[in-house]
Amino acid sequence: SLNMMPICLYPRDIDEEGRVHIWYYEANTHPTALRDANAGYRNGIIFNDVERLRSDPRPLLPLKEIRGPVALGPVPLGLPNAFFMSTVNNLTLHLDVGEDVLETPDGEFDANKYDVQVEFCDFFPDITAGWGVWVGDKTARWGSSVCLEITDVSGFQQTEVEYDGGLSLSFREWNEGWIDAPGGFRHEIYWNGLLRINDTGRPQLNARQSIERAYPYVHLSPLSLRAEPNRIRNELKIVLDAGDHVYEGQPLNETEGEANVYIAY
């Protein structure tokens, strides 16, 4: 599209390396055109004043012919960032970059540049908990079940009057989105429907990056899961970004940030 209105690039339009595919038409139909455009000329893409890709040599373009759509790419625009998101970007199709085709009227080579404005639309952070969780010495995928042994319980002690011990947990905290997630969000961890851990003040999580979030069992620590061995099926649920501190786009999905696993001893 070559018009005055910006076009939107959505996450589905760009790959994980920040590349897009572009299609265009090339024509030798100007009223002053007198002959075929000889083979060997090359076309290029300029993005924000930087040439990003140049085509292979093009075949002869006969007089009065329109050819296309011509595919060019993948074109490395770069990964979306805060600057790209906050501005309107300029994309230029430059035909006959090296001025290999003698054109008339002479000297009007800039006429071979065609601009369109580009905006990055609907790019947001996306905080997830990866594929699963480590519980004690066991691993389990979210939504599955796992059976624990007494060796998976940390600090296990039991007398006639008291019990102490719990489970060490960890998972990968991912930002699968294209934009950094600002710090300050929190996670909630529930055991059989009861809130046990309120993990506040999480740091910034950069786009397309992950870190391990671990909750080792420490006696009386507010970030530890105290859990007594039993003979029932227990539910461990983690609510990521509880309260939706990080905006991930509309509509809000209240269950999107939840991940659970079922545990039996």
Order of alpha helices (4+ residues) and beta strands (2+ residues): beta-beta-beta-beta-beta-alpha-beta-beta-beta-beta-beta-beta-beta-beta-beta-beta-beta-beta-beta-beta-beta
